[in-house]
């Protein structure tokens, strides 16, 4: 397993924490799901730039 580090803006961190509370998950679990969804979107759209425009 590899480890990455990402620094969030305060507003994004609060959103991750809120999602974790809402769904009874850890922040790490929320981040893993968000990354998986983002990677899926990139595969579907064919580019990172297109996927981050939303």
PDB file of N, CA, C and O in Angstrom:
ATOM      1  N   UNK A   1       0.857  -1.166   0.000  1.00  0.00           N
ATOM      2  CA  UNK A   1       0.000   0.000   0.000  1.00  0.00           C
ATOM      3  C   UNK A   1       0.906   1.234   0.000  1.00  0.00           C
ATOM      4  O   UNK A   1       1.938   1.259   0.671  1.00  0.00           O
ATOM      5  N   UNK A   2       0.510   2.244  -0.754  1.00  0.00           N
ATOM      6  CA  UNK A   2       1.255   3.497  -0.800  1.00  0.00           C
ATOM      7  C   UNK A   2       0.511   4.577  -0.029  1.00  0.00           C
ATOM      8  O   UNK A   2      -0.705   4.508   0.149  1.00  0.00           O
ATOM      9  N   UNK A   3       1.245   5.555   0.416  1.00  0.00           N
ATOM     10  CA  UNK A   3       0.671   6.631   1.214  1.00  0.00           C
ATOM     11  C   UNK A   3       0.876   7.956   0.477  1.00  0.00           C
ATOM     12  O   UNK A   3       1.956   8.226  -0.048  1.00  0.00           O
ATOM     13  N   UNK A   4      -0.166   8.767   0.446  1.00  0.00           N
ATOM     14  CA  UNK A   4      -0.113  10.105  -0.128  1.00  0.00           C
ATOM     15  C   UNK A   4      -0.553  11.087   0.946  1.00  0.00           C
ATOM     16  O   UNK A   4      -1.273  10.727   1.878  1.00  0.00           O
ATOM     17  N   UNK A   5      -0.117  12.315   0.808  1.00  0.00           N
ATOM     18  CA  UNK A   5      -0.528  13.356   1.738  1.00  0.00           C
ATOM     19  C   UNK A   5      -1.144  14.497   0.939  1.00  0.00           C
ATOM     20  O   UNK A   5      -0.634  14.887  -0.111  1.00  0.00           O
ATOM     21  N   UNK A   6      -2.245  15.021   1.455  1.00  0.00           N
ATOM     22  CA  UNK A   6      -2.941  16.111   0.791  1.00  0.00           C
ATOM     23  C   UNK A   6      -3.353  17.123   1.851  1.00  0.00           C
ATOM     24  O   UNK A   6      -3.861  16.742   2.906  1.00  0.00           O
ATOM     25  N   UNK A   7      -3.142  18.390   1.586  1.00  0.00           N
ATOM     26  CA  UNK A   7      -3.530  19.440   2.518  1.00  0.00           C
ATOM     27  C   UNK A   7      -4.799  20.103   1.982  1.00  0.00           C
ATOM     28  O   UNK A   7      -4.847  20.547   0.835  1.00  0.00           O
ATOM     29  N   UNK A   8      -5.823  20.159   2.835  1.00  0.00           N
ATOM     30  CA  UNK A   8      -7.123  20.696   2.443  1.00  0.00           C
ATOM     31  C   UNK A   8      -7.288  22.133   2.901  1.00  0.00           C
ATOM     32  O   UNK A   8      -6.723  22.545   3.914  1.00  0.00           O
ATOM     33  N   UNK A   9      -8.061  22.884   2.150  1.00  0.00           N
ATOM     34  CA  UNK A   9      -8.559  24.164   2.632  1.00  0.00           C
ATOM     35  C   UNK A   9      -9.513  23.859   3.785  1.00  0.00           C
ATOM     36  O   UNK A   9     -10.099  22.778   3.841  1.00  0.00           O
ATOM     37  N   UNK A  10      -9.664  24.797   4.689  1.00  0.00           N
ATOM     38  CA  UNK A  10     -10.507  24.576   5.870  1.00  0.00           C
ATOM     39  C   UNK A  10     -11.943  24.203   5.480  1.00  0.00           C
ATOM     40  O   UNK A  10     -12.542  23.326   6.102  1.00  0.00           O
ATOM     41  N   UNK A  11     -12.493  24.856   4.466  1.00  0.00           N
ATOM     42  CA  UNK A  11     -13.877  24.566   4.059  1.00  0.00           C
ATOM     43  C   UNK A  11     -14.009  23.137   3.532  1.00  0.00           C
ATOM     44  O   UNK A  11     -15.007  22.472   3.809  1.00  0.00           O
ATOM     45  N   UNK A  12     -13.029  22.661   2.784  1.00  0.00           N
ATOM     46  CA  UNK A  12     -13.072  21.283   2.276  1.00  0.00           C
ATOM     47  C   UNK A  12     -12.936  20.286   3.413  1.00  0.00           C
ATOM     48  O   UNK A  12     -13.611  19.257   3.422  1.00  0.00           O
ATOM     49  N   UNK A  13     -12.070  20.581   4.369  1.00  0.00           N
ATOM     50  CA  UNK A  13     -11.887  19.693   5.524  1.00  0.00           C
ATOM     51  C   UNK A  13     -13.190  19.564   6.307  1.00  0.00           C
ATOM     52  O   UNK A  13     -13.553  18.476   6.754  1.00  0.00           O
ATOM     53  N   UNK A  14     -13.891  20.690   6.466  1.00  0.00           N
ATOM     54  CA  UNK A  14     -15.179  20.646   7.177  1.00  0.00           C
ATOM     55  C   UNK A  14     -16.199  19.799   6.424  1.00  0.00           C
ATOM     56  O   UNK A  14     -16.991  19.084   7.037  1.00  0.00           O
ATOM     57  N   UNK A  15     -16.179  19.880   5.097  1.00  0.00           N
ATOM     58  CA  UNK A  15     -17.096  19.058   4.299  1.00  0.00           C
ATOM     59  C   UNK A  15     -16.796  17.572   4.469  1.00  0.00           C
ATOM     60  O   UNK A  15     -17.714  16.763   4.599  1.00  0.00           O
ATOM     61  N   UNK A  16     -15.526  17.215   4.468  1.00  0.00           N
ATOM     62  CA  UNK A  16     -15.139  15.813   4.666  1.00  0.00           C
ATOM     63  C   UNK A  16     -15.589  15.347   6.050  1.00  0.00           C
ATOM     64  O   UNK A  16     -16.146  14.258   6.188  1.00  0.00           O
ATOM     65  N   UNK A  17     -15.350  16.163   7.068  1.00  0.00           N
ATOM     66  CA  UNK A  17     -15.774  15.811   8.423  1.00  0.00           C
ATOM     67  C   UNK A  17     -17.287  15.664   8.511  1.00  0.00           C
ATOM     68  O   UNK A  17     -17.786  14.753   9.170  1.00  0.00           O
ATOM     69  N   UNK A  18     -18.014  16.553   7.852  1.00  0.00           N
ATOM     70  CA  UNK A  18     -19.480  16.486   7.878  1.00  0.00           C
ATOM     71  C   UNK A  18     -19.981  15.214   7.202  1.00  0.00           C
ATOM     72  O   UNK A  18     -20.902  14.567   7.701  1.00  0.00           O
ATOM     73  N   UNK A  19     -19.384  14.856   6.077  1.00  0.00           N
ATOM     74  CA  UNK A  19     -19.778  13.615   5.403  1.00  0.00           C
ATOM     75  C   UNK A  19     -19.494  12.408   6.285  1.00  0.00           C
ATOM     76  O   UNK A  19     -20.301  11.481   6.356  1.00  0.00           O
ATOM     77  N   UNK A  20     -18.364  12.418   6.946  1.00  0.00           N
ATOM     78  CA  UNK A  20     -18.010  11.309   7.831  1.00  0.00           C
ATOM     79  C   UNK A  20     -19.043  11.166   8.954  1.00  0.00           C
ATOM     80  O   UNK A  20     -19.497  10.063   9.258  1.00  0.00           O
ATOM     81  N   UNK A  21     -19.400  12.283   9.554  1.00  0.00           N
ATOM     82  CA  UNK A  21     -20.414  12.240  10.629  1.00  0.00           C
ATOM     83  C   UNK A  21     -21.758  11.766  10.091  1.00  0.00           C
ATOM     84  O   UNK A  21     -22.411  10.912  10.689  1.00  0.00           O
ATOM     85  N   UNK A  22     -22.163  12.329   8.955  1.00  0.00           N
ATOM     86  CA  UNK A  22     -23.479  12.008   8.390  1.00  0.00           C
ATOM     87  C   UNK A  22     -23.631  10.523   8.086  1.00  0.00           C
ATOM     88  O   UNK A  22     -24.696   9.945   8.300  1.00  0.00           O
ATOM     89  N   UNK A  23     -22.566   9.913   7.589  1.00  0.00           N
ATOM     90  CA  UNK A  23     -22.651   8.511   7.175  1.00  0.00           C
ATOM     91  C   UNK A  23     -21.985   7.543   8.147  1.00  0.00           C
ATOM     92  O   UNK A  23     -21.876   6.352   7.856  1.00  0.00           O
ATOM     93  N   UNK A  24     -21.545   8.037   9.285  1.00  0.00           N
ATOM     94  CA  UNK A  24     -20.943   7.170  10.295  1.00  0.00           C
ATOM     95  C   UNK A  24     -19.649   6.530   9.823  1.00  0.00           C
ATOM     96  O   UNK A  24     -19.378   5.366  10.117  1.00  0.00           O
ATOM     97  N   UNK A  25     -18.851   7.300   9.089  1.00  0.00           N
ATOM     98  CA  UNK A  25     -17.592   6.802   8.544  1.00  0.00           C
ATOM     99  C   UNK A  25     -16.430   7.575   9.148  1.00  0.00           C
ATOM    100  O   UNK A  25     -16.619   8.606   9.794  1.00  0.00           O
ATOM    101  N   UNK A  26     -15.240   7.065   8.929  1.00  0.00           N
ATOM    102  CA  UNK A  26     -14.054   7.833   9.286  1.00  0.00           C
ATOM    103  C   UNK A  26     -13.766   8.817   8.157  1.00  0.00           C
ATOM    104  O   UNK A  26     -14.237   8.653   7.032  1.00  0.00           O
ATOM    105  N   UNK A  27     -12.988   9.834   8.483  1.00  0.00           N
ATOM    106  CA  UNK A  27     -12.577  10.776   7.446  1.00  0.00           C
ATOM    107  C   UNK A  27     -11.797  10.046   6.357  1.00  0.00           C
ATOM    108  O   UNK A  27     -11.937  10.353   5.174  1.00  0.00           O
ATOM    109  N   UNK A  28     -10.978   9.083   6.761  1.00  0.00           N
ATOM    110  CA  UNK A  28     -10.201   8.325   5.782  1.00  0.00           C
ATOM    111  C   UNK A  28     -11.115   7.568   4.824  1.00  0.00           C
ATOM    112  O   UNK A  28     -10.852   7.533   3.622  1.00  0.00           O
ATOM    113  N   UNK A  29     -12.173   6.969   5.335  1.00  0.00           N
ATOM    114  CA  UNK A  29     -13.104   6.234   4.476  1.00  0.00           C
ATOM    115  C   UNK A  29     -13.781   7.181   3.484  1.00  0.00           C
ATOM    116  O   UNK A  29     -13.970   6.836   2.317  1.00  0.00           O
ATOM    117  N   UNK A  30     -14.143   8.368   3.952  1.00  0.00           N
ATOM    118  CA  UNK A  30     -14.758   9.360   3.058  1.00  0.00           C
ATOM    119  C   UNK A  30     -13.766   9.729   1.956  1.00  0.00           C
ATOM    120  O   UNK A  30     -14.130   9.758   0.781  1.00  0.00           O
ATOM    121  N   UNK A  31     -12.522  10.011   2.326  1.00  0.00           N
ATOM    122  CA  UNK A  31     -11.510  10.388   1.339  1.00  0.00           C
ATOM    123  C   UNK A  31     -11.260   9.264   0.339  1.00  0.00           C
ATOM    124  O   UNK A  31     -11.102   9.526  -0.853  1.00  0.00           O
ATOM    125  N   UNK A  32     -11.223   8.026   0.804  1.00  0.00           N
ATOM    126  CA  UNK A  32     -11.034   6.890  -0.105  1.00  0.00           C
ATOM    127  C   UNK A  32     -12.165   6.823  -1.123  1.00  0.00           C
ATOM    128  O   UNK A  32     -11.928   6.570  -2.304  1.00  0.00           O
ATOM    129  N   UNK A  33     -13.400   7.050  -0.665  1.00  0.00           N
ATOM    130  CA  UNK A  33     -14.537   7.013  -1.582  1.00  0.00           C
ATOM    131  C   UNK A  33     -14.502   8.179  -2.566  1.00  0.00           C
ATOM    132  O   UNK A  33     -14.814   8.010  -3.745  1.00  0.00           O
ATOM    133  N   UNK A  34     -14.122   9.362  -2.082  1.00  0.00           N
ATOM    134  CA  UNK A  34     -14.038  10.522  -2.971  1.00  0.00           C
ATOM    135  C   UNK A  34     -12.969  10.325  -4.041  1.00  0.00           C
ATOM    136  O   UNK A  34     -13.176  10.686  -5.199  1.00  0.00           O
ATOM    137  N   UNK A  35     -11.844   9.763  -3.664  1.00  0.00           N
ATOM    138  CA  UNK A  35     -10.781   9.489  -4.639  1.00  0.00           C
ATOM    139  C   UNK A  35     -11.266   8.466  -5.655  1.00  0.00           C
ATOM    140  O   UNK A  35     -11.052   8.634  -6.855  1.00  0.00           O
ATOM    141  N   UNK A  36     -11.922   7.399  -5.181  1.00  0.00           N
ATOM    142  CA  UNK A  36     -12.427   6.374  -6.092  1.00  0.00           C
ATOM    143  C   UNK A  36     -13.427   6.969  -7.082  1.00  0.00           C
ATOM    144  O   UNK A  36     -13.382   6.669  -8.275  1.00  0.00           O
ATOM    145  N   UNK A  37     -14.327   7.814  -6.581  1.00  0.00           N
ATOM    146  CA  UNK A  37     -15.305   8.452  -7.468  1.00  0.00           C
ATOM    147  C   UNK A  37     -14.621   9.374  -8.471  1.00  0.00           C
ATOM    148  O   UNK A  37     -14.988   9.404  -9.646  1.00  0.00           O
ATOM    149  N   UNK A  38     -13.636  10.119  -8.008  1.00  0.00           N
ATOM    150  CA  UNK A  38     -12.906  11.012  -8.903  1.00  0.00           C
ATOM    151  C   UNK A  38     -12.151  10.254  -9.974  1.00  0.00           C
ATOM    152  O   UNK A  38     -12.150  10.658 -11.137  1.00  0.00           O
ATOM    153  N   UNK A  39     -11.504   9.155  -9.596  1.00  0.00           N
ATOM    154  CA  UNK A  39     -10.783   8.346 -10.580  1.00  0.00           C
ATOM    155  C   UNK A  39     -11.743   7.738 -11.597  1.00  0.00           C
ATOM    156  O   UNK A  39     -11.429   7.664 -12.785  1.00  0.00           O
ATOM    157  N   UNK A  40     -12.908   7.304 -11.131  1.00  0.00           N
ATOM    158  CA  UNK A  40     -13.915   6.765 -12.044  1.00  0.00           C
ATOM    159  C   UNK A  40     -14.349   7.828 -13.046  1.00  0.00           C
ATOM    160  O   UNK A  40     -14.495   7.544 -14.235  1.00  0.00           O
ATOM    161  N   UNK A  41     -14.553   9.049 -12.566  1.00  0.00           N
ATOM    162  CA  UNK A  41     -14.953  10.161 -13.436  1.00  0.00           C
ATOM    163  C   UNK A  41     -13.872  10.442 -14.476  1.00  0.00           C
ATOM    164  O   UNK A  41     -14.182  10.679 -15.644  1.00  0.00           O
ATOM    165  N   UNK A  42     -12.620  10.418 -14.064  1.00  0.00           N
ATOM    166  CA  UNK A  42     -11.514  10.658 -14.997  1.00  0.00           C
ATOM    167  C   UNK A  42     -11.489   9.575 -16.067  1.00  0.00           C
ATOM    168  O   UNK A  42     -11.295   9.873 -17.246  1.00  0.00           O
ATOM    169  N   UNK A  43     -11.684   8.325 -15.671  1.00  0.00           N
ATOM    170  CA  UNK A  43     -11.697   7.228 -16.655  1.00  0.00           C
ATOM    171  C   UNK A  43     -12.841   7.408 -17.646  1.00  0.00           C
ATOM    172  O   UNK A  43     -12.664   7.171 -18.841  1.00  0.00           O
ATOM    173  N   UNK A  44     -14.004   7.822 -17.169  1.00  0.00           N
ATOM    174  CA  UNK A  44     -15.161   8.013 -18.049  1.00  0.00           C
ATOM    175  C   UNK A  44     -14.974   9.187 -18.996  1.00  0.00           C
ATOM    176  O   UNK A  44     -15.313   9.098 -20.176  1.00  0.00           O
ATOM    177  N   UNK A  45     -14.434  10.287 -18.483  1.00  0.00           N
ATOM    178  CA  UNK A  45     -14.300  11.508 -19.274  1.00  0.00           C
ATOM    179  C   UNK A  45     -13.015  11.549 -20.085  1.00  0.00           C
ATOM    180  O   UNK A  45     -12.927  12.273 -21.077  1.00  0.00           O
ATOM    181  N   UNK A  46     -12.038  10.791 -19.676  1.00  0.00           N
ATOM    182  CA  UNK A  46     -10.795  10.729 -20.419  1.00  0.00           C
ATOM    183  C   UNK A  46      -9.765  11.787 -20.096  1.00  0.00           C
ATOM    184  O   UNK A  46      -8.702  11.808 -20.717  1.00  0.00           O
ATOM    185  N   UNK A  47     -10.043  12.675 -19.137  1.00  0.00           N
ATOM    186  CA  UNK A  47      -9.021  13.656 -18.772  1.00  0.00           C
ATOM    187  C   UNK A  47      -9.269  14.184 -17.366  1.00  0.00           C
ATOM    188  O   UNK A  47     -10.406  14.251 -16.899  1.00  0.00           O
ATOM    189  N   UNK A  48      -8.191  14.553 -16.712  1.00  0.00           N
ATOM    190  CA  UNK A  48      -8.292  15.142 -15.389  1.00  0.00           C
ATOM    191  C   UNK A  48      -8.884  16.535 -15.481  1.00  0.00           C
ATOM    192  O   UNK A  48      -9.706  16.916 -14.647  1.00  0.00           O
ATOM    193  N   UNK A  49      -8.476  17.303 -16.486  1.00  0.00           N
ATOM    194  CA  UNK A  49      -8.973  18.654 -16.618  1.00  0.00           C
ATOM    195  C   UNK A  49     -10.484  18.690 -16.753  1.00  0.00           C
ATOM    196  O   UNK A  49     -11.141  19.512 -16.115  1.00  0.00           O
ATOM    197  N   UNK A  50     -11.041  17.818 -17.570  1.00  0.00           N
ATOM    198  CA  UNK A  50     -12.491  17.775 -17.769  1.00  0.00           C
ATOM    199  C   UNK A  50     -13.189  17.367 -16.479  1.00  0.00           C
ATOM    200  O   UNK A  50     -14.235  17.920 -16.137  1.00  0.00           O
ATOM    201  N   UNK A  51     -12.624  16.414 -15.769  1.00  0.00           N
ATOM    202  CA  UNK A  51     -13.258  15.918 -14.544  1.00  0.00           C
ATOM    203  C   UNK A  51     -13.247  16.956 -13.424  1.00  0.00           C
ATOM    204  O   UNK A  51     -14.123  16.933 -12.560  1.00  0.00           O
ATOM    205  N   UNK A  52     -12.274  17.863 -13.426  1.00  0.00           N
ATOM    206  CA  UNK A  52     -12.199  18.847 -12.354  1.00  0.00           C
ATOM    207  C   UNK A  52     -12.957  20.120 -12.655  1.00  0.00           C
ATOM    208  O   UNK A  52     -12.979  21.023 -11.818  1.00  0.00           O
ATOM    209  N   UNK A  53     -13.579  20.230 -13.815  1.00  0.00           N
ATOM    210  CA  UNK A  53     -14.345  21.418 -14.166  1.00  0.00           C
ATOM    211  C   UNK A  53     -15.687  21.478 -13.480  1.00  0.00           C
ATOM    212  O   UNK A  53     -16.293  22.549 -13.438  1.00  0.00           O
ATOM    213  N   UNK A  54     -16.187  20.369 -12.934  1.00  0.00           N
ATOM    214  CA  UNK A  54     -17.524  20.298 -12.355  1.00  0.00           C
ATOM    215  C   UNK A  54     -17.625  21.029 -11.070  1.00  0.00           C
ATOM    216  O   UNK A  54     -18.693  21.061 -10.459  1.00  0.00           O
TER     217      UNK A  54
END
